[in-house]
C-alpha cells in the first residue's frame, strides 16, 4: 500500500499501513500523539525507514498499489502498534470503571 503523509508518499505492506491508520484513529479519539517507525519502500524503489508523528490532526491517506517488490518486514512494528491501540482502549475502559467506582449512588 502507499502511505501519503505530509506530502511524502512511501510504500509498505498492507498490514502495516492499515494498522498505522487504526493507531492514528485511536490516538485521535484520545487526543494524544505518538511516533512510529515503519520499514518502507521509498519513491526510488530503495528500502528505507519512515518516521511518522501521528495524532489528532494527522492527515494520512493509504491507497492500494500493485508492485513486484517484496513487502518490508514490519511484524514487530505492527505488534507494537496493536499493543498501543489496546493500551489506549484499555485506558478508556479503566477510566470509565474508575468513574463508576466513585460515582454518587444517589444520582
FENLIN-V781652 format. One record per backbone hydrogen bond with DSSP energy under -0.5 kcal/mol. NH is the residue of the N-H (numbers start at 1). CO is the residue of the C=O. Records with the same first field share a line. If there is no record, write none. Layout:
NH=CO + CO
//
This chain:
2=63
3=10
4=2 + 61
5=3 + 8
6=59
8=5
10=3
11=41
12=1
17=13
18=14
19=15
20=16
21=17
22=18
23=19
24=20
25=21
26=22
27=23
28=24
29=25
30=26
31=28
32=27
34=54
36=52
38=36 + 50
40=48
41=11
42=40 + 46
45=42
48=40
50=38
52=36 + 50
54=34 + 52
58=55
60=58
61=4
63=2
67=65
74=72
78=74
79=75
80=76
81=77
82=78
83=79
84=80
85=81
86=82
87=83
88=84
89=85
90=86
91=87
92=88
93=89
94=90
95=91
96=92
97=93
98=94
99=95
100=96
101=97
102=98
103=100
105=103
107=104
//
